[in-house]
């Protein structure tokens, strides 16, 4: 979705030089299993306030994503990919056939088919649910901040 937001912002005249993706995967049209996604979403949101509302909204989003046709983009992508595949519910939500071997062989998580620029991929400790924990992000902090450096230098 972040790539699509960039496309919209470019229409309005904003210059977006890159997108950072954290354990994101290309979702293939009509291949999302809504029931598997519902199980994963229920697991993720079950302890949060207003969980029923959140689950309902997330399922509606999944239904829209199931039918969405992704376009090719010229925006630079940085992918921080989790080292472990993790929870079975997440695997089924992304792709039914996803396993450790396929995950390792798809170094760009499918984004290489949708990008006109080479994708810089970095492994980050953890799985989909834990890769954004502070202790894992600290290990790749310099890699995360590097694309922003030219903008900090001019500020």
CNS distance restraints for C-alpha pairs under 8 A (distance, minus, plus):
assign (resid   1 and name CA) (resid   5 and name CA) 6.36 0.50 0.50
assign (resid   2 and name CA) (resid   6 and name CA) 6.30 0.50 0.50
assign (resid   2 and name CA) (resid  19 and name CA) 7.17 0.50 0.50
assign (resid   3 and name CA) (resid   7 and name CA) 6.39 0.50 0.50
assign (resid   3 and name CA) (resid  19 and name CA) 6.99 0.50 0.50
assign (resid   3 and name CA) (resid  73 and name CA) 7.53 0.50 0.50
assign (resid   3 and name CA) (resid  75 and name CA) 7.83 0.50 0.50
assign (resid   4 and name CA) (resid   8 and name CA) 6.39 0.50 0.50
assign (resid   5 and name CA) (resid   9 and name CA) 6.20 0.50 0.50
assign (resid   6 and name CA) (resid  10 and name CA) 6.12 0.50 0.50
assign (resid   6 and name CA) (resid  16 and name CA) 6.51 0.50 0.50
assign (resid   6 and name CA) (resid  19 and name CA) 7.99 0.50 0.50
assign (resid   7 and name CA) (resid  11 and name CA) 6.47 0.50 0.50
assign (resid   8 and name CA) (resid  12 and name CA) 6.70 0.50 0.50
assign (resid   9 and name CA) (resid  13 and name CA) 6.54 0.50 0.50
assign (resid   9 and name CA) (resid  14 and name CA) 5.40 0.50 0.50
assign (resid   9 and name CA) (resid  15 and name CA) 7.67 0.50 0.50
assign (resid   9 and name CA) (resid  16 and name CA) 7.67 0.50 0.50
assign (resid  10 and name CA) (resid  14 and name CA) 4.92 0.50 0.50
assign (resid  10 and name CA) (resid  15 and name CA) 6.11 0.50 0.50
assign (resid  10 and name CA) (resid  16 and name CA) 7.06 0.50 0.50
assign (resid  16 and name CA) (resid  75 and name CA) 7.51 0.50 0.50
assign (resid  17 and name CA) (resid  75 and name CA) 6.35 0.50 0.50
assign (resid  17 and name CA) (resid  76 and name CA) 6.53 0.50 0.50
assign (resid  18 and name CA) (resid  75 and name CA) 5.53 0.50 0.50
assign (resid  18 and name CA) (resid  76 and name CA) 4.53 0.50 0.50
assign (resid  18 and name CA) (resid  77 and name CA) 5.70 0.50 0.50
assign (resid  18 and name CA) (resid  78 and name CA) 7.45 0.50 0.50
assign (resid  19 and name CA) (resid  75 and name CA) 7.07 0.50 0.50
assign (resid  19 and name CA) (resid  76 and name CA) 6.33 0.50 0.50
assign (resid  19 and name CA) (resid  77 and name CA) 5.04 0.50 0.50
assign (resid  19 and name CA) (resid  78 and name CA) 6.28 0.50 0.50
assign (resid  20 and name CA) (resid  77 and name CA) 5.98 0.50 0.50
assign (resid  20 and name CA) (resid  78 and name CA) 4.77 0.50 0.50
assign (resid  20 and name CA) (resid  79 and name CA) 6.00 0.50 0.50
assign (resid  20 and name CA) (resid  80 and name CA) 7.61 0.50 0.50
assign (resid  21 and name CA) (resid  77 and name CA) 7.20 0.50 0.50
assign (resid  21 and name CA) (resid  78 and name CA) 6.02 0.50 0.50
assign (resid  21 and name CA) (resid  79 and name CA) 4.71 0.50 0.50
assign (resid  21 and name CA) (resid  80 and name CA) 6.08 0.50 0.50
assign (resid  22 and name CA) (resid  79 and name CA) 5.99 0.50 0.50
assign (resid  22 and name CA) (resid  80 and name CA) 4.84 0.50 0.50
assign (resid  22 and name CA) (resid  81 and name CA) 6.18 0.50 0.50
assign (resid  22 and name CA) (resid  82 and name CA) 7.90 0.50 0.50
assign (resid  22 and name CA) (resid 132 and name CA) 7.90 0.50 0.50
assign (resid  23 and name CA) (resid  79 and name CA) 6.98 0.50 0.50
assign (resid  23 and name CA) (resid  80 and name CA) 5.82 0.50 0.50
assign (resid  23 and name CA) (resid  81 and name CA) 4.52 0.50 0.50
assign (resid  23 and name CA) (resid  82 and name CA) 5.72 0.50 0.50
assign (resid  23 and name CA) (resid 128 and name CA) 6.13 0.50 0.50
assign (resid  23 and name CA) (resid 131 and name CA) 7.90 0.50 0.50
assign (resid  24 and name CA) (resid  79 and name CA) 7.53 0.50 0.50
assign (resid  24 and name CA) (resid  81 and name CA) 7.45 0.50 0.50
assign (resid  24 and name CA) (resid 109 and name CA) 7.09 0.50 0.50
assign (resid  25 and name CA) (resid  94 and name CA) 7.07 0.50 0.50
assign (resid  25 and name CA) (resid 109 and name CA) 5.02 0.50 0.50
assign (resid  25 and name CA) (resid 110 and name CA) 6.39 0.50 0.50
assign (resid  25 and name CA) (resid 111 and name CA) 7.30 0.50 0.50
assign (resid  26 and name CA) (resid 109 and name CA) 6.35 0.50 0.50
assign (resid  26 and name CA) (resid 110 and name CA) 5.21 0.50 0.50
assign (resid  26 and name CA) (resid 111 and name CA) 6.03 0.50 0.50
assign (resid  27 and name CA) (resid  31 and name CA) 7.58 0.50 0.50
assign (resid  27 and name CA) (resid  32 and name CA) 7.25 0.50 0.50
assign (resid  27 and name CA) (resid  65 and name CA) 7.70 0.50 0.50
assign (resid  27 and name CA) (resid  66 and name CA) 7.69 0.50 0.50
assign (resid  27 and name CA) (resid  94 and name CA) 6.59 0.50 0.50
assign (resid  27 and name CA) (resid  95 and name CA) 7.74 0.50 0.50
assign (resid  28 and name CA) (resid  32 and name CA) 7.22 0.50 0.50
assign (resid  28 and name CA) (resid  66 and name CA) 7.54 0.50 0.50
assign (resid  29 and name CA) (resid  65 and name CA) 7.60 0.50 0.50
assign (resid  29 and name CA) (resid  66 and name CA) 5.49 0.50 0.50
assign (resid  29 and name CA) (resid  67 and name CA) 5.57 0.50 0.50
assign (resid  29 and name CA) (resid  68 and name CA) 6.01 0.50 0.50
assign (resid  29 and name CA) (resid  69 and name CA) 5.99 0.50 0.50
assign (resid  30 and name CA) (resid  66 and name CA) 4.94 0.50 0.50
assign (resid  30 and name CA) (resid  67 and name CA) 5.58 0.50 0.50
assign (resid  31 and name CA) (resid  66 and name CA) 6.59 0.50 0.50
assign (resid  31 and name CA) (resid  95 and name CA) 7.40 0.50 0.50
assign (resid  32 and name CA) (resid  37 and name CA) 7.68 0.50 0.50
assign (resid  32 and name CA) (resid  62 and name CA) 7.69 0.50 0.50
assign (resid  32 and name CA) (resid  66 and name CA) 5.40 0.50 0.50
assign (resid  32 and name CA) (resid  93 and name CA) 6.61 0.50 0.50
assign (resid  32 and name CA) (resid  94 and name CA) 6.92 0.50 0.50
assign (resid  32 and name CA) (resid  95 and name CA) 7.05 0.50 0.50
assign (resid  33 and name CA) (resid  37 and name CA) 6.30 0.50 0.50
assign (resid  33 and name CA) (resid  92 and name CA) 7.69 0.50 0.50
assign (resid  33 and name CA) (resid  93 and name CA) 6.49 0.50 0.50
assign (resid  34 and name CA) (resid  38 and name CA) 5.98 0.50 0.50
assign (resid  34 and name CA) (resid  59 and name CA) 7.26 0.50 0.50
assign (resid  34 and name CA) (resid  62 and name CA) 6.81 0.50 0.50
assign (resid  34 and name CA) (resid  63 and name CA) 6.94 0.50 0.50
assign (resid  34 and name CA) (resid  93 and name CA) 7.80 0.50 0.50
assign (resid  35 and name CA) (resid  39 and name CA) 6.34 0.50 0.50
assign (resid  36 and name CA) (resid  40 and name CA) 6.32 0.50 0.50
assign (resid  36 and name CA) (resid  89 and name CA) 6.65 0.50 0.50
assign (resid  36 and name CA) (resid  92 and name CA) 6.12 0.50 0.50
assign (resid  36 and name CA) (resid  93 and name CA) 5.43 0.50 0.50
assign (resid  37 and name CA) (resid  41 and name CA) 5.96 0.50 0.50
assign (resid  37 and name CA) (resid  59 and name CA) 7.40 0.50 0.50
assign (resid  37 and name CA) (resid  62 and name CA) 7.42 0.50 0.50
assign (resid  37 and name CA) (resid  89 and name CA) 7.57 0.50 0.50
assign (resid  37 and name CA) (resid  90 and name CA) 7.75 0.50 0.50
assign (resid  37 and name CA) (resid  92 and name CA) 7.61 0.50 0.50
assign (resid  37 and name CA) (resid  93 and name CA) 4.86 0.50 0.50
assign (resid  38 and name CA) (resid  42 and name CA) 5.93 0.50 0.50
assign (resid  38 and name CA) (resid  55 and name CA) 7.47 0.50 0.50
assign (resid  38 and name CA) (resid  59 and name CA) 6.33 0.50 0.50
assign (resid  39 and name CA) (resid  43 and name CA) 6.20 0.50 0.50
assign (resid  39 and name CA) (resid  89 and name CA) 6.90 0.50 0.50
assign (resid  40 and name CA) (resid  44 and name CA) 6.24 0.50 0.50
assign (resid  40 and name CA) (resid  89 and name CA) 5.23 0.50 0.50
assign (resid  40 and name CA) (resid  90 and name CA) 6.14 0.50 0.50
assign (resid  40 and name CA) (resid  93 and name CA) 7.03 0.50 0.50
assign (resid  41 and name CA) (resid  45 and name CA) 5.94 0.50 0.50
assign (resid  41 and name CA) (resid  55 and name CA) 6.18 0.50 0.50
assign (resid  41 and name CA) (resid  58 and name CA) 7.15 0.50 0.50
assign (resid  41 and name CA) (resid  59 and name CA) 7.88 0.50 0.50
assign (resid  42 and name CA) (resid  46 and name CA) 5.40 0.50 0.50
assign (resid  42 and name CA) (resid  51 and name CA) 7.98 0.50 0.50
assign (resid  42 and name CA) (resid  55 and name CA) 6.24 0.50 0.50
assign (resid  45 and name CA) (resid  51 and name CA) 5.56 0.50 0.50
assign (resid  45 and name CA) (resid  54 and name CA) 7.06 0.50 0.50
assign (resid  45 and name CA) (resid  55 and name CA) 6.79 0.50 0.50
assign (resid  46 and name CA) (resid  51 and name CA) 5.75 0.50 0.50
assign (resid  47 and name CA) (resid  51 and name CA) 7.07 0.50 0.50
assign (resid  50 and name CA) (resid  54 and name CA) 6.46 0.50 0.50
assign (resid  51 and name CA) (resid  55 and name CA) 5.97 0.50 0.50
assign (resid  52 and name CA) (resid  56 and name CA) 6.10 0.50 0.50
assign (resid  53 and name CA) (resid  57 and name CA) 6.24 0.50 0.50
assign (resid  54 and name CA) (resid  58 and name CA) 6.08 0.50 0.50
assign (resid  55 and name CA) (resid  59 and name CA) 6.11 0.50 0.50
assign (resid  56 and name CA) (resid  60 and name CA) 6.35 0.50 0.50
assign (resid  57 and name CA) (resid  61 and name CA) 6.26 0.50 0.50
assign (resid  58 and name CA) (resid  62 and name CA) 6.16 0.50 0.50
assign (resid  59 and name CA) (resid  63 and name CA) 6.21 0.50 0.50
assign (resid  60 and name CA) (resid  64 and name CA) 6.41 0.50 0.50
assign (resid  61 and name CA) (resid  65 and name CA) 6.15 0.50 0.50
assign (resid  62 and name CA) (resid  66 and name CA) 6.00 0.50 0.50
assign (resid  63 and name CA) (resid  67 and name CA) 6.84 0.50 0.50
assign (resid  64 and name CA) (resid  68 and name CA) 6.28 0.50 0.50
assign (resid  70 and name CA) (resid 114 and name CA) 7.72 0.50 0.50
assign (resid  71 and name CA) (resid 114 and name CA) 6.55 0.50 0.50
assign (resid  72 and name CA) (resid 113 and name CA) 7.66 0.50 0.50
assign (resid  72 and name CA) (resid 114 and name CA) 4.33 0.50 0.50
assign (resid  72 and name CA) (resid 115 and name CA) 5.60 0.50 0.50
assign (resid  72 and name CA) (resid 116 and name CA) 7.06 0.50 0.50
assign (resid  73 and name CA) (resid 114 and name CA) 6.14 0.50 0.50
assign (resid  73 and name CA) (resid 115 and name CA) 5.04 0.50 0.50
assign (resid  73 and name CA) (resid 116 and name CA) 6.07 0.50 0.50
assign (resid  74 and name CA) (resid 115 and name CA) 5.88 0.50 0.50
assign (resid  74 and name CA) (resid 116 and name CA) 4.88 0.50 0.50
assign (resid  74 and name CA) (resid 117 and name CA) 6.16 0.50 0.50
assign (resid  75 and name CA) (resid 115 and name CA) 7.22 0.50 0.50
assign (resid  75 and name CA) (resid 116 and name CA) 7.58 0.50 0.50
assign (resid  75 and name CA) (resid 117 and name CA) 7.13 0.50 0.50
assign (resid  76 and name CA) (resid 115 and name CA) 7.68 0.50 0.50
assign (resid  76 and name CA) (resid 117 and name CA) 5.92 0.50 0.50
assign (resid  76 and name CA) (resid 118 and name CA) 7.42 0.50 0.50
assign (resid  76 and name CA) (resid 119 and name CA) 6.90 0.50 0.50
assign (resid  77 and name CA) (resid 115 and name CA) 7.77 0.50 0.50
assign (resid  77 and name CA) (resid 117 and name CA) 7.66 0.50 0.50
assign (resid  77 and name CA) (resid 118 and name CA) 7.69 0.50 0.50
assign (resid  77 and name CA) (resid 119 and name CA) 5.28 0.50 0.50
assign (resid  77 and name CA) (resid 120 and name CA) 6.61 0.50 0.50
assign (resid  78 and name CA) (resid 119 and name CA) 5.94 0.50 0.50
assign (resid  78 and name CA) (resid 120 and name CA) 4.92 0.50 0.50
assign (resid  78 and name CA) (resid 121 and name CA) 6.02 0.50 0.50
assign (resid  78 and name CA) (resid 122 and name CA) 7.92 0.50 0.50
assign (resid  79 and name CA) (resid 108 and name CA) 7.09 0.50 0.50
assign (resid  79 and name CA) (resid 119 and name CA) 7.06 0.50 0.50
assign (resid  79 and name CA) (resid 120 and name CA) 6.11 0.50 0.50
assign (resid  79 and name CA) (resid 121 and name CA) 4.65 0.50 0.50
assign (resid  79 and name CA) (resid 122 and name CA) 6.24 0.50 0.50
assign (resid  80 and name CA) (resid 121 and name CA) 5.85 0.50 0.50
assign (resid  80 and name CA) (resid 122 and name CA) 4.85 0.50 0.50
assign (resid  80 and name CA) (resid 123 and name CA) 5.70 0.50 0.50
assign (resid  80 and name CA) (resid 124 and name CA) 6.09 0.50 0.50
assign (resid  81 and name CA) (resid 121 and name CA) 6.82 0.50 0.50
assign (resid  81 and name CA) (resid 122 and name CA) 6.00 0.50 0.50
assign (resid  81 and name CA) (resid 123 and name CA) 4.85 0.50 0.50
assign (resid  81 and name CA) (resid 124 and name CA) 5.78 0.50 0.50
assign (resid  82 and name CA) (resid 123 and name CA) 5.67 0.50 0.50
assign (resid  82 and name CA) (resid 124 and name CA) 4.86 0.50 0.50
assign (resid  82 and name CA) (resid 125 and name CA) 5.85 0.50 0.50
assign (resid  82 and name CA) (resid 126 and name CA) 5.61 0.50 0.50
assign (resid  82 and name CA) (resid 127 and name CA) 5.08 0.50 0.50
assign (resid  82 and name CA) (resid 128 and name CA) 6.14 0.50 0.50
assign (resid  82 and name CA) (resid 131 and name CA) 5.90 0.50 0.50
assign (resid  83 and name CA) (resid 123 and name CA) 5.67 0.50 0.50
assign (resid  83 and name CA) (resid 124 and name CA) 5.73 0.50 0.50
assign (resid  83 and name CA) (resid 125 and name CA) 5.38 0.50 0.50
assign (resid  83 and name CA) (resid 126 and name CA) 5.83 0.50 0.50
assign (resid  83 and name CA) (resid 127 and name CA) 6.29 0.50 0.50
assign (resid  84 and name CA) (resid 100 and name CA) 7.69 0.50 0.50
assign (resid  84 and name CA) (resid 125 and name CA) 7.40 0.50 0.50
assign (resid  84 and name CA) (resid 126 and name CA) 5.71 0.50 0.50
assign (resid  84 and name CA) (resid 127 and name CA) 4.62 0.50 0.50
assign (resid  84 and name CA) (resid 128 and name CA) 7.67 0.50 0.50
assign (resid  85 and name CA) (resid  91 and name CA) 7.29 0.50 0.50
assign (resid  85 and name CA) (resid  99 and name CA) 7.36 0.50 0.50
assign (resid  85 and name CA) (resid 100 and name CA) 6.15 0.50 0.50
assign (resid  85 and name CA) (resid 103 and name CA) 7.15 0.50 0.50
assign (resid  85 and name CA) (resid 127 and name CA) 5.46 0.50 0.50
assign (resid  85 and name CA) (resid 128 and name CA) 6.86 0.50 0.50
assign (resid  86 and name CA) (resid  90 and name CA) 7.38 0.50 0.50
assign (resid  86 and name CA) (resid  91 and name CA) 7.49 0.50 0.50
assign (resid  86 and name CA) (resid 127 and name CA) 4.97 0.50 0.50
assign (resid  86 and name CA) (resid 128 and name CA) 6.46 0.50 0.50
assign (resid  86 and name CA) (resid 129 and name CA) 7.81 0.50 0.50
assign (resid  87 and name CA) (resid  91 and name CA) 6.52 0.50 0.50
assign (resid  87 and name CA) (resid 127 and name CA) 7.91 0.50 0.50
assign (resid  88 and name CA) (resid  92 and name CA) 6.27 0.50 0.50
assign (resid  89 and name CA) (resid  93 and name CA) 6.18 0.50 0.50
assign (resid  90 and name CA) (resid  94 and name CA) 6.35 0.50 0.50
assign (resid  90 and name CA) (resid 128 and name CA) 7.80 0.50 0.50
assign (resid  91 and name CA) (resid  95 and name CA) 6.13 0.50 0.50
assign (resid  91 and name CA) (resid  96 and name CA) 6.75 0.50 0.50
assign (resid  91 and name CA) (resid  98 and name CA) 5.79 0.50 0.50
assign (resid  91 and name CA) (resid  99 and name CA) 7.32 0.50 0.50
assign (resid  92 and name CA) (resid  96 and name CA) 4.56 0.50 0.50
assign (resid  92 and name CA) (resid  97 and name CA) 7.48 0.50 0.50
assign (resid  92 and name CA) (resid  98 and name CA) 7.09 0.50 0.50
assign (resid  94 and name CA) (resid  98 and name CA) 7.50 0.50 0.50
assign (resid  98 and name CA) (resid 102 and name CA) 6.01 0.50 0.50
assign (resid  98 and name CA) (resid 103 and name CA) 6.54 0.50 0.50
assign (resid  99 and name CA) (resid 103 and name CA) 6.00 0.50 0.50
assign (resid 100 and name CA) (resid 104 and name CA) 6.18 0.50 0.50
assign (resid 101 and name CA) (resid 105 and name CA) 6.23 0.50 0.50
assign (resid 102 and name CA) (resid 106 and name CA) 6.11 0.50 0.50
assign (resid 103 and name CA) (resid 107 and name CA) 7.25 0.50 0.50
assign (resid 103 and name CA) (resid 109 and name CA) 7.29 0.50 0.50
assign (resid 106 and name CA) (resid 110 and name CA) 6.54 0.50 0.50
assign (resid 107 and name CA) (resid 121 and name CA) 7.08 0.50 0.50
assign (resid 108 and name CA) (resid 112 and name CA) 5.83 0.50 0.50
assign (resid 108 and name CA) (resid 119 and name CA) 6.89 0.50 0.50
assign (resid 108 and name CA) (resid 121 and name CA) 6.43 0.50 0.50
assign (resid 110 and name CA) (resid 114 and name CA) 7.52 0.50 0.50
assign (resid 111 and name CA) (resid 115 and name CA) 6.19 0.50 0.50
assign (resid 111 and name CA) (resid 119 and name CA) 7.70 0.50 0.50
assign (resid 112 and name CA) (resid 116 and name CA) 7.99 0.50 0.50
assign (resid 112 and name CA) (resid 118 and name CA) 7.28 0.50 0.50
assign (resid 112 and name CA) (resid 119 and name CA) 6.67 0.50 0.50
assign (resid 115 and name CA) (resid 119 and name CA) 7.54 0.50 0.50
assign (resid 124 and name CA) (resid 131 and name CA) 6.23 0.50 0.50
assign (resid 124 and name CA) (resid 136 and name CA) 6.58 0.50 0.50
assign (resid 124 and name CA) (resid 137 and name CA) 7.40 0.50 0.50
assign (resid 124 and name CA) (resid 139 and name CA) 7.84 0.50 0.50
assign (resid 124 and name CA) (resid 140 and name CA) 7.00 0.50 0.50
assign (resid 125 and name CA) (resid 130 and name CA) 7.98 0.50 0.50
assign (resid 125 and name CA) (resid 131 and name CA) 5.74 0.50 0.50
assign (resid 125 and name CA) (resid 136 and name CA) 5.51 0.50 0.50
assign (resid 126 and name CA) (resid 130 and name CA) 5.11 0.50 0.50
assign (resid 126 and name CA) (resid 131 and name CA) 4.50 0.50 0.50
assign (resid 126 and name CA) (resid 136 and name CA) 7.10 0.50 0.50
assign (resid 127 and name CA) (resid 131 and name CA) 5.46 0.50 0.50
assign (resid 130 and name CA) (resid 136 and name CA) 7.90 0.50 0.50
assign (resid 131 and name CA) (resid 136 and name CA) 5.88 0.50 0.50
assign (resid 131 and name CA) (resid 137 and name CA) 7.16 0.50 0.50
assign (resid 132 and name CA) (resid 136 and name CA) 6.42 0.50 0.50
assign (resid 132 and name CA) (resid 137 and name CA) 6.01 0.50 0.50
assign (resid 133 and name CA) (resid 137 and name CA) 6.28 0.50 0.50
assign (resid 134 and name CA) (resid 138 and name CA) 5.99 0.50 0.50
assign (resid 135 and name CA) (resid 139 and name CA) 6.94 0.50 0.50
assign (resid 136 and name CA) (resid 140 and name CA) 7.27 0.50 0.50
assign (resid 137 and name CA) (resid 141 and name CA) 5.85 0.50 0.50
assign (resid 140 and name CA) (resid 144 and name CA) 6.26 0.50 0.50
assign (resid 141 and name CA) (resid 145 and name CA) 6.15 0.50 0.50
assign (resid 142 and name CA) (resid 146 and name CA) 5.91 0.50 0.50
assign (resid 143 and name CA) (resid 147 and name CA) 7.80 0.50 0.50
assign (resid 145 and name CA) (resid 149 and name CA) 6.50 0.50 0.50
assign (resid 148 and name CA) (resid 152 and name CA) 6.41 0.50 0.50
assign (resid 149 and name CA) (resid 153 and name CA) 6.15 0.50 0.50
assign (resid 150 and name CA) (resid 154 and name CA) 6.54 0.50 0.50
assign (resid 151 and name CA) (resid 155 and name CA) 6.40 0.50 0.50
